[in-house]
């Protein structure tokens, strides 16, 4: 998932405190005291929010916390513009709400690339934001607006990167 910025940037101290607590509460490194830190916990993952506005970020964070949202989709062309590789399974990140507060530690369980016009109801269901028709309309609008802002043209046959994730820790 690309992130062109958070509605409100979280404070670095808040992210560090959240990450430290998530490592302990999520038992991400249970042998730390014996064997030393592993790469898994030595670097704090990046932070981002779903949605382009504070209200959207708050609403989408709540969907994640209730378990209704288990996936997110991005237009593949956005990754090239950002000079980013596609995400991979086991990637982790800190989900923030629209106020910049860290809310959950997420880890990708699967990443699937599918042409937009071939997306099925399973993706809409995993995103937790409505049926397939609603998903298509909302994402076509979002990808078109994002493309206008960042310099790509939305094409309904273009690839969409869908990340399925699990919540490792929630505050």
N, C-alpha and C positions, 0 to 999 in steps of 0.2 A: 504494500500500500504506500502510495506516495503521500507525503505530507508537505504541503506548501506553507505550513505555519499553523500554530494553534490560535484559537480565538483569543485566549489570554495565555501568555507564556508562563509556565510554572516556575516557581522559585527553585533554584538549584538545591538549596538546603531542604526544601520539601521533597524533591525527588530523591535525594540521598537518604533522607530519613525513611521514606517509603520503601526504597530498594533494600536498605538494611533490614527493615522489619519483614519484608517479603521473603528475603533469603532465609531468615530464621523461621517465620511462621509457615512458609511453604516447604521447609525442610529441603531446600535446594542443594545444600552442601553439608550433609550430616557428618561427614568425616573431616571437616575443616580443621578441627582441633588436633587431629592425629596426623593428617597428611598434608596440611597446608591448603591454601586456596586453590581452587581449580579455575580454569578459564571461564566456566559457566558463571561464576559469581564475581570474578575479578573486575569485570567491566560492566557498569550499569548500562542497561539497554536504553535506546532512545525513547522519547516520550512524544505522544501526539494525541489528538482528539479526532473523533469522527465528526464530520459535518463542517460546514463553512461558517457557521454562526454560533454564538454562545448558546442560544436556545436549542439549536440542532445538536450541538455537542452534549448538552445536558440530557436531552431526550434519548440520544443514542447510547450514552454511557449507562443510563438507567436500563435500557433494553439489554445491554451486556450483563449488567449486574443481576437482572432477573432471569437470565438464561434464554431470553427470547431471541437475542442476536448472537449468533455463533459463527458469523462469516462477514466478510466485507469484500467489495469488488472495486477494482480500479481499472481505468482504461489503460491498456498496455502502452500506448504512445506516450503517456505522461512519464513513465519510467525513463525512456530515452531522453526526454527533455531535461530531466533532473540528473542524467548521467548515472542512474541507479540500475543495478541488476534486479531482476524479479526476486521477490521474497522466496524463501524456502521453508520447508517444514523445520520445526524447532527454533525458528527465529522467535525472539521474545521482544516485547516492548511494553512500556508503561502507558496505560490508557488514562488520559486526563479528561475531566469534564470541561465545560465551557468557561469555568472560573479559573482554570489552570490547576485544579487540585488533582493529584494522583488518586485514581480510584481502583485500578486493577492491574495486575501483572498478567499479560496474555502471552500464550505460546502458540504458534502455528502448528496445526496437526496435519494439514494438507494444503497444497497450492495447486490450483487447476487453471489452465488457460483455455478459454472457449470463445469462439466468435460471439459477439453480442447477440446476433439474431438466432443463435442456437442455445442460448441460456434457457434452462428449464425451470420448472416450479420448485425443484429442490434448492436452487440457489436463493430464490425469493423467500422460501420458507426459512432457510438458514440465516438470512439477513434479518428476519423478524419484523419487516416493515410493510407487509401486505402481500397480496397475491401477485402472480406473475405479470399481469397487465399493469398493475400499479408499479411494480419493480421496474418494468421496461420504461414506462412513461417517466418516472422519477429519475432513473439513471440516464436515459437519453437526454433529458433536460440538463442534468448535472454535468454529464460528459461534454455536451455542447457548450455550456457556459464556461466550464473549465478550459476547454479547447480554445474558445475565443479569448480567454484571459492569458493563457500560457502558450498559445501558438501551435495548436494542432487542430486538424479537422476531424470531427466525429464522423465515423463511417459505421453504419449498422452491421457491416460484415467484419469490422475490426475486432481485434482480440481484447478480451476482458480477463484480468487476472483476479481470481477469487481465492481469498485466503480463508480457510476454515481454522478456527482457533478454539482454545480452551482457556478458562480462567484458572491460573495457578494460585492466585491470591487476590482477595478483594478487601478493601478497607471499609 
